[in-house]
Amino acid sequence: MIKVTAADIDRFLAEDDHQPIVMLNLLRFKADGGQRYLDYLAMAGPIVARYGAEILFAGDGATALCAEPGQSWDAVALVRYPNRPTFVDMIADPAYAVADSIRMSALEEAVLQPIRTIHPLL
């Protein structure tokens, strides 16, 4: 899945607990997509910041230590958002739509997985 659908948004918002979330991005690039994804990050970074979000980590995926064939990823990113509605507002922003078209052109496959802290000391 590369593009977020209206059904995805409805399900995402239905689980809103008014807490910050971190979005885990698992990314598999098209053969020539790595540089385009960097272009996307350069465009999206200021937009993300404008919504009070923060890119916590973005990095290349190394060879998987333990995975079935096809389960490794080219890159991962972790982005913290103040809450779920903020994420939805950001992806609806027309400026983000321009950046997102570059993201989609770079990706063969992606998973966006909201995560939250499970241990109070983390």
ZAVO-829985 format. One record per atom (N, C-alpha, C): residue in three letters; atom name; x, y, z. Coordinates in steps of 0.1 Angstrom, whole numbers, always signed. Example, Ala and Ser with C-alpha at 12.3 -4.5 7.8 and 13.67 -1.06 7.14 Angstrom:
BEGIN
{residu=ALA	atome=N	c1=+132	c2=-57	c3=+78} .
{residu=ALA	atome=CA	c1=+123	c2=-45	c3=+78} .
{residu=ALA	atome=C	c1=+132	c2=-33	c3=+78} .
{residu=SER	atome=N	c1=+128	c2=-22	c3=+71} .
{residu=SER	atome=CA	c1=+137	c2=-11	c3=+71} .
{residu=SER	atome=C	c1=+129	c2=+0	c3=+79} .
This chain:
BEGIN
{residu=MET	atome=N	c1=+9	c2=-12	c3=+0} .
{residu=MET	atome=CA	c1=+0	c2=+0	c3=+0} .
{residu=MET	atome=C	c1=+9	c2=+12	c3=+0} .
{residu=ILE	atome=N	c1=+6	c2=+21	c3=-9} .
{residu=ILE	atome=CA	c1=+14	c2=+34	c3=-10} .
{residu=ILE	atome=C	c1=+5	c2=+46	c3=-6} .
{residu=LYS	atome=N	c1=-7	c2=+46	c3=-11} .
{residu=LYS	atome=CA	c1=-16	c2=+57	c3=-9} .
{residu=LYS	atome=C	c1=-26	c2=+55	c3=+2} .
{residu=VAL	atome=N	c1=-28	c2=+64	c3=+10} .
{residu=VAL	atome=CA	c1=-37	c2=+64	c3=+21} .
{residu=VAL	atome=C	c1=-51	c2=+66	c3=+16} .
{residu=THR	atome=N	c1=-61	c2=+58	c3=+19} .
{residu=THR	atome=CA	c1=-75	c2=+59	c3=+14} .
{residu=THR	atome=C	c1=-84	c2=+65	c3=+25} .
{residu=ALA	atome=N	c1=-95	c2=+69	c3=+21} .
{residu=ALA	atome=CA	c1=-105	c2=+75	c3=+30} .
{residu=ALA	atome=C	c1=-109	c2=+64	c3=+41} .
{residu=ALA	atome=N	c1=-110	c2=+52	c3=+37} .
{residu=ALA	atome=CA	c1=-113	c2=+41	c3=+47} .
{residu=ALA	atome=C	c1=-102	c2=+40	c3=+57} .
{residu=ASP	atome=N	c1=-89	c2=+41	c3=+52} .
{residu=ASP	atome=CA	c1=-78	c2=+41	c3=+61} .
{residu=ASP	atome=C	c1=-79	c2=+52	c3=+71} .
{residu=ILE	atome=N	c1=-82	c2=+64	c3=+67} .
{residu=ILE	atome=CA	c1=-83	c2=+75	c3=+76} .
{residu=ILE	atome=C	c1=-94	c2=+73	c3=+86} .
{residu=ASP	atome=N	c1=-106	c2=+68	c3=+81} .
{residu=ASP	atome=CA	c1=-117	c2=+66	c3=+91} .
{residu=ASP	atome=C	c1=-113	c2=+56	c3=+102} .
{residu=ARG	atome=N	c1=-107	c2=+45	c3=+98} .
{residu=ARG	atome=CA	c1=-102	c2=+35	c3=+108} .
{residu=ARG	atome=C	c1=-92	c2=+41	c3=+117} .
{residu=PHE	atome=N	c1=-82	c2=+49	c3=+111} .
{residu=PHE	atome=CA	c1=-72	c2=+55	c3=+119} .
{residu=PHE	atome=C	c1=-77	c2=+65	c3=+130} .
{residu=LEU	atome=N	c1=-87	c2=+73	c3=+125} .
{residu=LEU	atome=CA	c1=-93	c2=+83	c3=+135} .
{residu=LEU	atome=C	c1=-102	c2=+76	c3=+145} .
{residu=ALA	atome=N	c1=-108	c2=+65	c3=+141} .
{residu=ALA	atome=CA	c1=-117	c2=+58	c3=+151} .
{residu=ALA	atome=C	c1=-109	c2=+53	c3=+163} .
{residu=GLU	atome=N	c1=-96	c2=+51	c3=+161} .
{residu=GLU	atome=CA	c1=-88	c2=+46	c3=+172} .
{residu=GLU	atome=C	c1=-81	c2=+57	c3=+179} .
{residu=ASP	atome=N	c1=-85	c2=+70	c3=+177} .
{residu=ASP	atome=CA	c1=-78	c2=+81	c3=+183} .
{residu=ASP	atome=C	c1=-80	c2=+81	c3=+198} .
{residu=ASP	atome=N	c1=-69	c2=+82	c3=+205} .
{residu=ASP	atome=CA	c1=-69	c2=+83	c3=+220} .
{residu=ASP	atome=C	c1=-64	c2=+96	c3=+225} .
{residu=HIS	atome=N	c1=-63	c2=+106	c3=+216} .
{residu=HIS	atome=CA	c1=-58	c2=+119	c3=+219} .
{residu=HIS	atome=C	c1=-44	c2=+120	c3=+224} .
{residu=GLN	atome=N	c1=-36	c2=+109	c3=+222} .
{residu=GLN	atome=CA	c1=-22	c2=+109	c3=+226} .
{residu=GLN	atome=C	c1=-13	c2=+110	c3=+214} .
{residu=PRO	atome=N	c1=-1	c2=+114	c3=+216} .
{residu=PRO	atome=CA	c1=+9	c2=+115	c3=+205} .
{residu=PRO	atome=C	c1=+11	c2=+101	c3=+200} .
{residu=ILE	atome=N	c1=+14	c2=+100	c3=+187} .
{residu=ILE	atome=CA	c1=+17	c2=+87	c3=+181} .
{residu=ILE	atome=C	c1=+31	c2=+89	c3=+173} .
{residu=VAL	atome=N	c1=+37	c2=+78	c3=+171} .
{residu=VAL	atome=CA	c1=+49	c2=+77	c3=+162} .
{residu=VAL	atome=C	c1=+44	c2=+68	c3=+151} .
{residu=MET	atome=N	c1=+47	c2=+73	c3=+139} .
{residu=MET	atome=CA	c1=+43	c2=+66	c3=+127} .
{residu=MET	atome=C	c1=+56	c2=+59	c3=+122} .
{residu=LEU	atome=N	c1=+56	c2=+45	c3=+122} .
{residu=LEU	atome=CA	c1=+66	c2=+37	c3=+116} .
{residu=LEU	atome=C	c1=+64	c2=+36	c3=+101} .
{residu=ASN	atome=N	c1=+74	c2=+40	c3=+93} .
{residu=ASN	atome=CA	c1=+73	c2=+39	c3=+79} .
{residu=ASN	atome=C	c1=+82	c2=+29	c3=+74} .
{residu=LEU	atome=N	c1=+77	c2=+18	c3=+68} .
{residu=LEU	atome=CA	c1=+86	c2=+8	c3=+62} .
{residu=LEU	atome=C	c1=+85	c2=+10	c3=+47} .
{residu=LEU	atome=N	c1=+97	c2=+11	c3=+41} .
{residu=LEU	atome=CA	c1=+97	c2=+16	c3=+27} .
{residu=LEU	atome=C	c1=+105	c2=+7	c3=+18} .
{residu=ARG	atome=N	c1=+99	c2=+4	c3=+7} .
{residu=ARG	atome=CA	c1=+106	c2=-4	c3=-4} .
{residu=ARG	atome=C	c1=+105	c2=+5	c3=-16} .
{residu=PHE	atome=N	c1=+117	c2=+8	c3=-22} .
{residu=PHE	atome=CA	c1=+118	c2=+17	c3=-33} .
{residu=PHE	atome=C	c1=+117	c2=+10	c3=-46} .
{residu=LYS	atome=N	c1=+112	c2=+18	c3=-56} .
{residu=LYS	atome=CA	c1=+114	c2=+14	c3=-70} .
{residu=LYS	atome=C	c1=+129	c2=+14	c3=-73} .
{residu=ALA	atome=N	c1=+133	c2=+8	c3=-84} .
{residu=ALA	atome=CA	c1=+147	c2=+7	c3=-87} .
{residu=ALA	atome=C	c1=+154	c2=+21	c3=-87} .
{residu=ASP	atome=N	c1=+148	c2=+32	c3=-91} .
{residu=ASP	atome=CA	c1=+154	c2=+45	c3=-91} .
{residu=ASP	atome=C	c1=+147	c2=+54	c3=-80} .
{residu=GLY	atome=N	c1=+141	c2=+49	c3=-70} .
{residu=GLY	atome=CA	c1=+133	c2=+57	c3=-61} .
{residu=GLY	atome=C	c1=+141	c2=+63	c3=-49} .
{residu=GLY	atome=N	c1=+153	c2=+58	c3=-46} .
{residu=GLY	atome=CA	c1=+160	c2=+63	c3=-34} .
{residu=GLY	atome=C	c1=+162	c2=+78	c3=-34} .
{residu=GLN	atome=N	c1=+167	c2=+83	c3=-45} .
{residu=GLN	atome=CA	c1=+169	c2=+97	c3=-45} .
{residu=GLN	atome=C	c1=+156	c2=+105	c3=-45} .
{residu=ARG	atome=N	c1=+146	c2=+100	c3=-52} .
{residu=ARG	atome=CA	c1=+133	c2=+107	c3=-52} .
{residu=ARG	atome=C	c1=+128	c2=+108	c3=-38} .
{residu=TYR	atome=N	c1=+130	c2=+97	c3=-30} .
{residu=TYR	atome=CA	c1=+125	c2=+97	c3=-16} .
{residu=TYR	atome=C	c1=+132	c2=+108	c3=-8} .
{residu=LEU	atome=N	c1=+145	c2=+110	c3=-10} .
{residu=LEU	atome=CA	c1=+153	c2=+120	c3=-3} .
{residu=LEU	atome=C	c1=+147	c2=+134	c3=-7} .
{residu=ASP	atome=N	c1=+143	c2=+135	c3=-20} .
{residu=ASP	atome=CA	c1=+137	c2=+148	c3=-25} .
{residu=ASP	atome=C	c1=+124	c2=+150	c3=-17} .
{residu=TYR	atome=N	c1=+116	c2=+140	c3=-15} .
{residu=TYR	atome=CA	c1=+104	c2=+140	c3=-8} .
{residu=TYR	atome=C	c1=+107	c2=+145	c3=+7} .
{residu=LEU	atome=N	c1=+117	c2=+139	c3=+13} .
{residu=LEU	atome=CA	c1=+120	c2=+143	c3=+27} .
{residu=LEU	atome=C	c1=+123	c2=+157	c3=+28} .
{residu=ALA	atome=N	c1=+131	c2=+162	c3=+18} .
{residu=ALA	atome=CA	c1=+135	c2=+177	c3=+18} .
{residu=ALA	atome=C	c1=+123	c2=+186	c3=+17} .
{residu=MET	atome=N	c1=+113	c2=+182	c3=+9} .
{residu=MET	atome=CA	c1=+100	c2=+190	c3=+8} .
{residu=MET	atome=C	c1=+91	c2=+188	c3=+20} .
{residu=ALA	atome=N	c1=+90	c2=+176	c3=+25} .
{residu=ALA	atome=CA	c1=+81	c2=+173	c3=+35} .
{residu=ALA	atome=C	c1=+85	c2=+177	c3=+49} .
{residu=GLY	atome=N	c1=+98	c2=+178	c3=+51} .
{residu=GLY	atome=CA	c1=+104	c2=+182	c3=+64} .
{residu=GLY	atome=C	c1=+98	c2=+194	c3=+70} .
{residu=PRO	atome=N	c1=+98	c2=+205	c3=+63} .
{residu=PRO	atome=CA	c1=+92	c2=+218	c3=+68} .
{residu=PRO	atome=C	c1=+77	c2=+217	c3=+70} .
{residu=ILE	atome=N	c1=+70	c2=+209	c3=+62} .
{residu=ILE	atome=CA	c1=+56	c2=+208	c3=+64} .
{residu=ILE	atome=C	c1=+53	c2=+200	c3=+76} .
{residu=VAL	atome=N	c1=+60	c2=+189	c3=+78} .
{residu=VAL	atome=CA	c1=+59	c2=+181	c3=+90} .
{residu=VAL	atome=C	c1=+61	c2=+190	c3=+103} .
{residu=ALA	atome=N	c1=+72	c2=+198	c3=+103} .
{residu=ALA	atome=CA	c1=+75	c2=+207	c3=+114} .
{residu=ALA	atome=C	c1=+63	c2=+217	c3=+116} .
{residu=ARG	atome=N	c1=+57	c2=+222	c3=+106} .
{residu=ARG	atome=CA	c1=+47	c2=+232	c3=+107} .
{residu=ARG	atome=C	c1=+35	c2=+226	c3=+115} .
{residu=TYR	atome=N	c1=+33	c2=+213	c3=+114} .
{residu=TYR	atome=CA	c1=+22	c2=+206	c3=+121} .
{residu=TYR	atome=C	c1=+26	c2=+201	c3=+135} .
{residu=GLY	atome=N	c1=+38	c2=+205	c3=+140} .
{residu=GLY	atome=CA	c1=+43	c2=+201	c3=+153} .
{residu=GLY	atome=C	c1=+48	c2=+187	c3=+154} .
{residu=ALA	atome=N	c1=+50	c2=+181	c3=+142} .
{residu=ALA	atome=CA	c1=+55	c2=+167	c3=+141} .
{residu=ALA	atome=C	c1=+70	c2=+168	c3=+140} .
{residu=GLU	atome=N	c1=+77	c2=+156	c3=+142} .
{residu=GLU	atome=CA	c1=+91	c2=+156	c3=+142} .
{residu=GLU	atome=C	c1=+96	c2=+142	c3=+136} .
{residu=ILE	atome=N	c1=+105	c2=+143	c3=+127} .
{residu=ILE	atome=CA	c1=+111	c2=+131	c3=+121} .
{residu=ILE	atome=C	c1=+122	c2=+127	c3=+132} .
{residu=LEU	atome=N	c1=+119	c2=+116	c3=+138} .
{residu=LEU	atome=CA	c1=+128	c2=+111	c3=+149} .
{residu=LEU	atome=C	c1=+140	c2=+103	c3=+143} .
{residu=PHE	atome=N	c1=+137	c2=+96	c3=+132} .
{residu=PHE	atome=CA	c1=+148	c2=+88	c3=+126} .
{residu=PHE	atome=C	c1=+144	c2=+84	c3=+112} .
{residu=ALA	atome=N	c1=+153	c2=+85	c3=+103} .
{residu=ALA	atome=CA	c1=+152	c2=+80	c3=+89} .
{residu=ALA	atome=C	c1=+165	c2=+73	c3=+86} .
{residu=GLY	atome=N	c1=+164	c2=+61	c3=+81} .
{residu=GLY	atome=CA	c1=+177	c2=+54	c3=+78} .
{residu=GLY	atome=C	c1=+175	c2=+43	c3=+68} .
{residu=ASP	atome=N	c1=+186	c2=+39	c3=+61} .
{residu=ASP	atome=CA	c1=+186	c2=+28	c3=+52} .
{residu=ASP	atome=C	c1=+185	c2=+15	c3=+59} .
{residu=GLY	atome=N	c1=+178	c2=+6	c3=+53} .
{residu=GLY	atome=CA	c1=+177	c2=-8	c3=+58} .
{residu=GLY	atome=C	c1=+189	c2=-16	c3=+54} .
{residu=ALA	atome=N	c1=+195	c2=-22	c3=+64} .
{residu=ALA	atome=CA	c1=+206	c2=-31	c3=+61} .
{residu=ALA	atome=C	c1=+200	c2=-45	c3=+58} .
{residu=THR	atome=N	c1=+208	c2=-55	c3=+55} .
{residu=THR	atome=CA	c1=+204	c2=-69	c3=+53} .
{residu=THR	atome=C	c1=+197	c2=-73	c3=+66} .
{residu=ALA	atome=N	c1=+185	c2=-79	c3=+64} .
{residu=ALA	atome=CA	c1=+177	c2=-83	c3=+76} .
{residu=ALA	atome=C	c1=+184	c2=-94	c3=+83} .
{residu=LEU	atome=N	c1=+185	c2=-94	c3=+96} .
{residu=LEU	atome=CA	c1=+191	c2=-104	c3=+104} .
{residu=LEU	atome=C	c1=+182	c2=-117	c3=+104} .
{residu=CYS	atome=N	c1=+169	c2=-115	c3=+105} .
{residu=CYS	atome=CA	c1=+160	c2=-126	c3=+106} .
{residu=CYS	atome=C	c1=+147	c2=-122	c3=+99} .
{residu=ALA	atome=N	c1=+145	c2=-127	c3=+87} .
{residu=ALA	atome=CA	c1=+133	c2=-124	c3=+79} .
{residu=ALA	atome=C	c1=+130	c2=-134	c3=+68} .
{residu=GLU	atome=N	c1=+118	c2=-136	c3=+65} .
{residu=GLU	atome=CA	c1=+114	c2=-144	c3=+54} .
{residu=GLU	atome=C	c1=+118	c2=-137	c3=+41} .
{residu=PRO	atome=N	c1=+120	c2=-143	c3=+30} .
{residu=PRO	atome=CA	c1=+123	c2=-136	c3=+18} .
{residu=PRO	atome=C	c1=+112	c2=-126	c3=+14} .
{residu=GLY	atome=N	c1=+117	c2=-114	c3=+10} .
{residu=GLY	atome=CA	c1=+108	c2=-103	c3=+7} .
{residu=GLY	atome=C	c1=+103	c2=-95	c3=+19} .
{residu=GLN	atome=N	c1=+108	c2=-98	c3=+31} .
{residu=GLN	atome=CA	c1=+103	c2=-91	c3=+43} .
{residu=GLN	atome=C	c1=+113	c2=-80	c3=+47} .
{residu=SER	atome=N	c1=+124	c2=-78	c3=+40} .
{residu=SER	atome=CA	c1=+133	c2=-67	c3=+44} .
{residu=SER	atome=C	c1=+129	c2=-55	c3=+37} .
{residu=TRP	atome=N	c1=+133	c2=-43	c3=+42} .
{residu=TRP	atome=CA	c1=+129	c2=-30	c3=+37} .
{residu=TRP	atome=C	c1=+141	c2=-22	c3=+33} .
{residu=ASP	atome=N	c1=+139	c2=-13	c3=+23} .
{residu=ASP	atome=CA	c1=+150	c2=-5	c3=+19} .
{residu=ASP	atome=C	c1=+153	c2=+6	c3=+29} .
{residu=ALA	atome=N	c1=+143	c2=+11	c3=+36} .
{residu=ALA	atome=CA	c1=+145	c2=+22	c3=+45} .
{residu=ALA	atome=C	c1=+134	c2=+22	c3=+55} .
{residu=VAL	atome=N	c1=+136	c2=+28	c3=+67} .
{residu=VAL	atome=CA	c1=+126	c2=+30	c3=+77} .
{residu=VAL	atome=C	c1=+126	c2=+45	c3=+81} .
{residu=ALA	atome=N	c1=+115	c2=+49	c3=+86} .
{residu=ALA	atome=CA	c1=+115	c2=+63	c3=+92} .
{residu=ALA	atome=C	c1=+105	c2=+62	c3=+104} .
{residu=LEU	atome=N	c1=+108	c2=+70	c3=+114} .
{residu=LEU	atome=CA	c1=+99	c2=+72	c3=+126} .
{residu=LEU	atome=C	c1=+96	c2=+87	c3=+127} .
{residu=VAL	atome=N	c1=+83	c2=+90	c3=+127} .
{residu=VAL	atome=CA	c1=+78	c2=+104	c3=+127} .
{residu=VAL	atome=C	c1=+68	c2=+105	c3=+139} .
{residu=ARG	atome=N	c1=+71	c2=+114	c3=+148} .
{residu=ARG	atome=CA	c1=+62	c2=+116	c3=+159} .
{residu=ARG	atome=C	c1=+52	c2=+127	c3=+156} .
{residu=TYR	atome=N	c1=+39	c2=+125	c3=+158} .
{residu=TYR	atome=CA	c1=+28	c2=+135	c3=+156} .
{residu=TYR	atome=C	c1=+22	c2=+138	c3=+169} .
{residu=PRO	atome=N	c1=+17	c2=+150	c3=+171} .
{residu=PRO	atome=CA	c1=+10	c2=+153	c3=+184} .
{residu=PRO	atome=C	c1=-2	c2=+144	c3=+186} .
{residu=ASN	atome=N	c1=-9	c2=+140	c3=+176} .
{residu=ASN	atome=CA	c1=-21	c2=+132	c3=+177} .
{residu=ASN	atome=C	c1=-25	c2=+127	c3=+163} .
{residu=ARG	atome=N	c1=-34	c2=+119	c3=+162} .
{residu=ARG	atome=CA	c1=-39	c2=+113	c3=+149} .
{residu=ARG	atome=C	c1=-45	c2=+124	c3=+140} .
{residu=PRO	atome=N	c1=-54	c2=+133	c3=+146} .
{residu=PRO	atome=CA	c1=-60	c2=+143	c3=+137} .
{residu=PRO	atome=C	c1=-49	c2=+152	c3=+131} .
{residu=THR	atome=N	c1=-39	c2=+155	c3=+138} .
{residu=THR	atome=CA	c1=-28	c2=+163	c3=+132} .
{residu=THR	atome=C	c1=-22	c2=+156	c3=+120} .
{residu=PHE	atome=N	c1=-20	c2=+143	c3=+121} .
{residu=PHE	atome=CA	c1=-15	c2=+136	c3=+109} .
{residu=PHE	atome=C	c1=-24	c2=+137	c3=+97} .
{residu=VAL	atome=N	c1=-37	c2=+136	c3=+100} .
{residu=VAL	atome=CA	c1=-47	c2=+137	c3=+89} .
{residu=VAL	atome=C	c1=-48	c2=+151	c3=+83} .
{residu=ASP	atome=N	c1=-47	c2=+161	c3=+92} .
{residu=ASP	atome=CA	c1=-46	c2=+175	c3=+87} .
{residu=ASP	atome=C	c1=-34	c2=+177	c3=+78} .
{residu=MET	atome=N	c1=-23	c2=+171	c3=+82} .
{residu=MET	atome=CA	c1=-11	c2=+173	c3=+74} .
{residu=MET	atome=C	c1=-12	c2=+167	c3=+61} .
{residu=ILE	atome=N	c1=-17	c2=+155	c3=+60} .
{residu=ILE	atome=CA	c1=-17	c2=+148	c3=+47} .
{residu=ILE	atome=C	c1=-28	c2=+155	c3=+38} .
{residu=ALA	atome=N	c1=-37	c2=+162	c3=+44} .
{residu=ALA	atome=CA	c1=-47	c2=+170	c3=+36} .
{residu=ALA	atome=C	c1=-42	c2=+183	c3=+31} .
{residu=ASP	atome=N	c1=-31	c2=+188	c3=+36} .
{residu=ASP	atome=CA	c1=-25	c2=+201	c3=+32} .
{residu=ASP	atome=C	c1=-21	c2=+200	c3=+17} .
{residu=PRO	atome=N	c1=-25	c2=+210	c3=+9} .
{residu=PRO	atome=CA	c1=-21	c2=+210	c3=-5} .
{residu=PRO	atome=C	c1=-6	c2=+210	c3=-7} .
{residu=ALA	atome=N	c1=+1	c2=+217	c3=+2} .
{residu=ALA	atome=CA	c1=+16	c2=+216	c3=+0} .
{residu=ALA	atome=C	c1=+21	c2=+202	c3=+2} .
{residu=TYR	atome=N	c1=+15	c2=+195	c3=+12} .
{residu=TYR	atome=CA	c1=+20	c2=+181	c3=+14} .
{residu=TYR	atome=C	c1=+16	c2=+172	c3=+2} .
{residu=ALA	atome=N	c1=+5	c2=+175	c3=-4} .
{residu=ALA	atome=CA	c1=+1	c2=+167	c3=-16} .
{residu=ALA	atome=C	c1=+11	c2=+168	c3=-27} .
{residu=VAL	atome=N	c1=+18	c2=+179	c3=-29} .
{residu=VAL	atome=CA	c1=+28	c2=+181	c3=-39} .
{residu=VAL	atome=C	c1=+40	c2=+171	c3=-35} .
{residu=ALA	atome=N	c1=+44	c2=+172	c3=-22} .
{residu=ALA	atome=CA	c1=+55	c2=+163	c3=-18} .
{residu=ALA	atome=C	c1=+51	c2=+149	c3=-18} .
{residu=ASP	atome=N	c1=+39	c2=+146	c3=-15} .
{residu=ASP	atome=CA	c1=+34	c2=+132	c3=-15} .
{residu=ASP	atome=C	c1=+34	c2=+125	c3=-29} .
{residu=SER	atome=N	c1=+32	c2=+133	c3=-39} .
{residu=SER	atome=CA	c1=+33	c2=+128	c3=-52} .
{residu=SER	atome=C	c1=+47	c2=+123	c3=-55} .
{residu=ILE	atome=N	c1=+57	c2=+129	c3=-50} .
{residu=ILE	atome=CA	c1=+71	c2=+125	c3=-52} .
{residu=ILE	atome=C	c1=+73	c2=+112	c3=-44} .
{residu=ARG	atome=N	c1=+68	c2=+112	c3=-31} .
{residu=ARG	atome=CA	c1=+69	c2=+100	c3=-23} .
{residu=ARG	atome=C	c1=+63	c2=+88	c3=-30} .
{residu=MET	atome=N	c1=+51	c2=+89	c3=-35} .
{residu=MET	atome=CA	c1=+45	c2=+78	c3=-42} .
{residu=MET	atome=C	c1=+52	c2=+74	c3=-55} .
{residu=SER	atome=N	c1=+59	c2=+83	c3=-62} .
{residu=SER	atome=CA	c1=+66	c2=+79	c3=-74} .
{residu=SER	atome=C	c1=+79	c2=+72	c3=-70} .
{residu=ALA	atome=N	c1=+84	c2=+73	c3=-58} .
{residu=ALA	atome=CA	c1=+96	c2=+67	c3=-54} .
{residu=ALA	atome=C	c1=+94	c2=+53	c3=-48} .
{residu=LEU	atome=N	c1=+82	c2=+50	c3=-44} .
{residu=LEU	atome=CA	c1=+79	c2=+37	c3=-36} .
{residu=LEU	atome=C	c1=+73	c2=+26	c3=-45} .
{residu=GLU	atome=N	c1=+78	c2=+14	c3=-42} .
{residu=GLU	atome=CA	c1=+72	c2=+2	c3=-47} .
{residu=GLU	atome=C	c1=+62	c2=-3	c3=-37} .
{residu=GLU	atome=N	c1=+65	c2=-2	c3=-25} .
{residu=GLU	atome=CA	c1=+56	c2=-6	c3=-14} .
{residu=GLU	atome=C	c1=+60	c2=+1	c3=-1} .
{residu=ALA	atome=N	c1=+50	c2=+3	c3=+7} .
{residu=ALA	atome=CA	c1=+52	c2=+10	c3=+20} .
{residu=ALA	atome=C	c1=+41	c2=+5	c3=+30} .
{residu=VAL	atome=N	c1=+45	c2=+6	c3=+43} .
{residu=VAL	atome=CA	c1=+36	c2=+3	c3=+54} .
{residu=VAL	atome=C	c1=+37	c2=+15	c3=+63} .
{residu=LEU	atome=N	c1=+26	c2=+20	c3=+67} .
{residu=LEU	atome=CA	c1=+25	c2=+31	c3=+77} .
{residu=LEU	atome=C	c1=+18	c2=+25	c3=+89} .
{residu=GLN	atome=N	c1=+26	c2=+23	c3=+100} .
{residu=GLN	atome=CA	c1=+21	c2=+17	c3=+112} .
{residu=GLN	atome=C	c1=+22	c2=+26	c3=+124} .
{residu=PRO	atome=N	c1=+10	c2=+31	c3=+129} .
{residu=PRO	atome=CA	c1=+11	c2=+39	c3=+141} .
{residu=PRO	atome=C	c1=+15	c2=+31	c3=+153} .
{residu=ILE	atome=N	c1=+24	c2=+36	c3=+161} .
{residu=ILE	atome=CA	c1=+29	c2=+29	c3=+172} .
{residu=ILE	atome=C	c1=+28	c2=+39	c3=+184} .
{residu=ARG	atome=N	c1=+28	c2=+33	c3=+196} .
{residu=ARG	atome=CA	c1=+28	c2=+41	c3=+208} .
{residu=ARG	atome=C	c1=+36	c2=+34	c3=+219} .
{residu=THR	atome=N	c1=+41	c2=+41	c3=+229} .
{residu=THR	atome=CA	c1=+48	c2=+35	c3=+240} .
{residu=THR	atome=C	c1=+40	c2=+25	c3=+247} .
{residu=ILE	atome=N	c1=+46	c2=+14	c3=+250} .
{residu=ILE	atome=CA	c1=+40	c2=+3	c3=+258} .
{residu=ILE	atome=C	c1=+45	c2=+2	c3=+272} .
{residu=HIS	atome=N	c1=+56	c2=+9	c3=+275} .
{residu=HIS	atome=CA	c1=+62	c2=+9	c3=+288} .
{residu=HIS	atome=C	c1=+64	c2=+23	c3=+293} .
{residu=PRO	atome=N	c1=+59	c2=+26	c3=+305} .
{residu=PRO	atome=CA	c1=+59	c2=+40	c3=+310} .
{residu=PRO	atome=C	c1=+73	c2=+46	c3=+311} .
{residu=LEU	atome=N	c1=+84	c2=+39	c3=+311} .
{residu=LEU	atome=CA	c1=+97	c2=+45	c3=+312} .
{residu=LEU	atome=C	c1=+103	c2=+47	c3=+298} .
{residu=LEU	atome=N	c1=+97	c2=+43	c3=+288} .
{residu=LEU	atome=CA	c1=+102	c2=+45	c3=+274} .
{residu=LEU	atome=C	c1=+97	c2=+58	c3=+268} .
